[in-house]
């Protein structure tokens, strides 16, 4: 008896976004992830290793995994490059006046040094205060002109300033939406109408961690990817999923009860499981905190992509 084909026929493909010095490409899929019989693209999701420039409130368990190099953002990023990360995700937390109040030019210089050291594409976040982030990310955009950055993040009520900084120097904009496929599409429309080209937009639909709504995030990611493959041009942008939120789950990092196992192993697997869910649901780039979890995901993704 002939077994019927399970291959879906899609009318659309995911657009490609070129990053860094042109040697990294996100997107391009013409089918759902890891289904080689319908997705002809042999390109695994990329791993972005997280670096912060202020360790205040940063999980000590995670910091210790970097052998002291976490005390210097450039050295920290260098370690990520050495262990095989595809991108670096830099969070310029120290620019917050409540922390160190690092001047925008100094923060931009840090990103420039990381770019020069690693030669990798960089996702750049500010401190989360819009007025400060505008100045900081504008400085970053001006400082790094030889590598295409992802500037994060553009939101519905404040996207024009970030978009202007990105367009001025040929960088990419990360469009953030909060677990809503309609808002994700609306963000892409707003950015496009403002003048940002589709090839310069990546989406972050918000990835919830295991135990904190992962199933809903998975569903949103999957719906976005399926809509894009079925021809919705305003959702045909690569997806970025930040899975570092898994370190905020009490069951993953609590050290109160020894009976639930080694905390480092537990946190590593918690992040890895969250990352795998992100990849299977459609992520093209996954931002990760722990080097052990990141290494596992790179190996598994290579195997599943048949690289």
N, C-alpha and C positions, 0 to 999 in steps of 0.2 A: 504494500500500500504506500502510495506517495505521501510524504509528509508535507503539508502546506507550508509555504514560507511565512515566517513571522516578521519579515522585513516591512517596515512602514515606508510609504512613499511620501516624501516631504517636498514642498514647493519652494522652500526657502533655505538659506544657509546663514550661519553666523558670520558677521563681518569680522575682518581682521584688523587688529590694532598693533602697529609696529612700535616697539619700545626700545629704550636704551640707545645704543649706537646702531640700531637696525638689525641686531642679531637676536632679538627676542620678539616673538609674535604671539599674541593672544587671540583666541577665537578661531574661526575658520571651519567649525564643525558643520557637517551636513546630516547629522543624526544624533541620537541621544548618546551620552557618554558610555564608553567601553563596550558598545555594541558594534563590533567590527563588521558584522554582516550588513549593517545599515549606515554606519558612520565610517566613511572612507578615510577620514583624517587620522594619521598616525602621529598625533601630537598630544602628549599627556598634559594634564593641568600643571601649571607652574607653582612653585613654592616660593613665597616671600618670607624671609626671616626678619623678625621684629627686632628693632633697636630703639631704645629710648635714651634721651640725653639727660634724664633726671630720674634716679632710682627711688625717689621718695614714693612710698606706698607700693613699690614694685615687689612681686612675690619673691621672697628670699630663696625659696626652693628653685625657682626658675633661674634667678641670677647666678646661683652657684654652679649651674650647668655650663657656664662659660669661663670657668677657671680664672677669674679675676679680670678677664678682658672686657667684662661688662662695665668697668669703670671708665672706659674710654670708648665713646661711640664709634670712632674710626676703627679701633682694634676689634671691637665687637662685630662690626660689619665685616671686617676682614676674616674673622672666624667663620661667619656664615658663608662667605665666598669659598673658603677652604673646604667646608663640609658639603658643598654642592648646591647651595641655594640658587635659585634662578633670578631672584630679585631681592632687594632690601626694602623693608618698610621702616621708615624713620619717623618717630613721633617726637616732635620738638616741644616736649612738655615744659622744659625749663623757661620758655618764653612767657609763661604765666607769671604775672607780677607777684602772685601769692607763693610762687616757688622761688626761682632765681631772678626772674625778670630779664633773661638774656636778650640783648639787643637783636633786632632782626638781622643785621649784617653779620653778627657773630654766628647766629643760627644757620644762615645761608652758607657761611664758610664751612661749617661742619658738614653740611650736605655735599658741598663741592669736594671736600677732602674724601668723603666716603665714596663719591662717584669716581674720583681719580684713583683711589686705592683699589676698589673692587671691580671697576669697569662694568658693573651691573646696572640694570634699570632700577630706579628708586621710586617707591610710593612715599609721598611726603604728607604727613599730617601736622597741623599746628598744635596748639594747646587746647583748642575748643572754645576760645573766646573770639567771636567773629571779627571785631575791629583789630585785634592783635594779629589774628591769623591772616587777615588781608595784607598787612604790612610784611609779615614774615614770609608768606608764600610768594608775594611779589618779588621780594629780595631773592628768594630761592630760585624763582623762575629766571631772574636776570643773571644769577650767578652760574647756573648750569645750562649752557647753551649747546653743548656738544653731545648731550644725551637726553632722550625724550623721557621726561618724568611723568608720573601720575600725580596730579595735585588733588588733595582730598581735604574736605569733601564739599560738593555742591548740593545744597538743599533747596526745597521749594521756595522758601522765603528769603534766600540769600545765595544766589548763584552767579550773578552778573560780575561781581568783583573778581571772584576766583576764575571765572571763564575768561575775563579780559586778560588776567595775568598769564593764563595758559596759552591763549591765542597769540599773545605778543611774542612768545618765544618758541612756538611750535610744540607745546607740551600737551598732555592728555588730561582730561577732567574726569574725576570719579563722581558719578551721580548717585547720591544716597537716597533711598526710600525705605520706609519703615513697614516691611512685611505687607506690601500692598502692590499687586501687579498693575493696577490702574495708576497708582502714583509713580511707579517705576517708569511706565510709559510716558506719563505726563512730564516727568523730569527730562526724559530724552527729547520730548517735543520742545520744551522750554529752552533747552540748551541749543537745539538745532535752530529754532527760530531766532535765537540770539546771535547765531553765526558760527557756533562750534560745529565742525564737520563730524559726521557720524563716526568716521574712523578715529576720531580723537575723543570718543566717549567710552568709558567703561562703567558698568553698573554695580552698585552694592545694594542688594535688596534686604540686607540685614540677616546674618546667620545666627540663629540662636543655638546655644550649646545643648548637648545631651543633658536631659533632665530639666531644661529651661525653655522648652518649646521647640526642640529640634524638628519634631514631626511637622509643625506648621511651616517652619522655614523651608524644610525640604519640599513641601507642597508648593509654596510660592515660587521657589527656584525652578521647579519642574514645570509649573504652568507657564512661567516666563519663557523657558527654553522651548517648550512645545509650541507656544504661540508664535515664537520667532521662526521655528522650522516650518510652521504652517503658513508662513508668508507675511507676518506682521513686521514690517520694515522698521518700525519704531521700537522694537524690542530685540533687534538683531545685533546687539552689542555684547561684547564679552562680559562675563560676570565675575566679580571679585567677591570672595567670602572671607571675612575676618573671623577666624575660629579661636582667637586668643581669649574670647569671653568664657571659654571652658574653664579657665583658671579662676573664674569667679564663682564657680559652683562649689558649695560647701562639701559635698560628698567627694569631690575630686581632690581637694587639697587639705581637708581637715586632718589634723594630727592628734585629735582628742581620743580616738578609739583605735588602739593598735590592732585589734582583731580584724579590721577591714583592710589590712594589708599595707605594704610599703607605700608611703605617700608619693615618692618620686615615680614609681612604676604606675601607680594609680592615676596620677595627673597626666603622665605621658600617654597612657592608653585612652584617657578621657578625651584629650585633645585629638588624638589620632582617630578615634571613632567619629568625633564631630567633623573632622576634616574629610574623612571618607564619605560621610553623608553629603557634605557640600559638593565633593567631586562627582558623586554619582547623580546628584540632582542637577548638575549643570555648571559648576564653577570652573572657570578657566584659570583663575589665579586664587590661591589660598594663602592667607596671611597666618603664619604660625609663630608660636613663642618658644616651644621646647625643641631643641635640636634632635632629641631622640624620636619624638613624634614626627618631626619633619622628615627625618631620614627614612622612617618606616613608610610614610606616605609616598615618598619619591620612588622607593623600591616597588611598592604595590602598584602605583600608577603606571610605572614602566611595564610591569608584567601584564596588567589589564589592558594596556594600550598596545601590547605586543611589540614594544620598541626593541 
